[in-house]
Amino acid sequence: MRKKYPSDLSDKQWERVRHFFESEKRGKHLRTQSKRELVNAVLYLNKTGCQWRMMPNDFPKWKTVFSFYQRAVANGIWERILDMLVKKPE
């Protein structure tokens, strides 16, 4: 089990954004990493300012996290995730 970091999503926050990763057309059968762990890794990098290659070993490999982030930015998911996280719950 991975160490918990202050930058990790709470369960409530994850419930607000998990639907971005549940689409059928995103290749469920190809998923090997938890999307929550990948999001947490990017949030850790953003919060700490560390380099990709210096990410703690208890996160997925930095290349995997980087690839996830690049795809999420390119298709607009990352911006929508951040918008959802800063929006007040209704």
N, C-alpha and C positions, 0 to 999 in steps of 0.2 A: 504494500500500500504506500502511496506517495505522501510525502509531507504536505501539510496544508499551509498555503501561503495567504497573506492578507489580501492579495489581489485576486484570489479565486472567487468565482461566482458563488453566491449563496444558492440554496435550493430554489428559493423564490425567484431569483434572477434567472436561473437556468430554465425554469418553467416558462418564463416570459419569452425566451428566445429559442427554445428547442425546436419549435415548429419550422424554423428556417432550414433545418437539416433533415426533416422527415419526408421530403418529397420522394415519390417513387422514381422519378427520373434522375436521381443523384447516385444511382448505382449502389444500392444497399449491399449487394453481394460482394462488392469490392472493398467495403469498409473494414479496416483493420485497427484503426485508432478511434478512441472515444472522441466525439466532436466536442464534448464538454472539456476534456483534457486539452484539446488543441486550442480552444478558446481561452482556457485558463493560462496556457503557455504564452499566447500572444499578449494577454493582459499583464502577465508577469513581466514580459520584455518591455512593454510600454511603461509600466510602473517603475521598474528598476533602471531602465536605460541600458541594460547590459547588451552585449553583442550576441547575435544569433548563436555563434559557436560556443559561447560561454554560458549558455542556458544550463541550469541544473540537470543532472543526469536522470532525475526522477520524472521529468517530462518526456514526451516522445522525442525522437531524434530531431535536431534542429532543422535538418533539411525537410523533414516531414512537416514540421510546424511552418516553416517558411513557405513551402508549396501550398499548404492549406490557406495561409494568409493571403498569398498572391491571388489565388483563385477566388477567395471570398471578396477581396477588394475589386477584382476585375468584373465580377458579376453583380456587384452592388450589395451583397449580403452583409459585408462588414459594416458599412455605413448604416444599414437598417438595424443591425444588432445594437450598435452604439446608440442610435436614436431610441430604440426600445428600452435600453437600460437607463437612459437619463429621463425618459418620460415618466411622469407620475402614474402609478397604478390607479386604475379606476375603481 
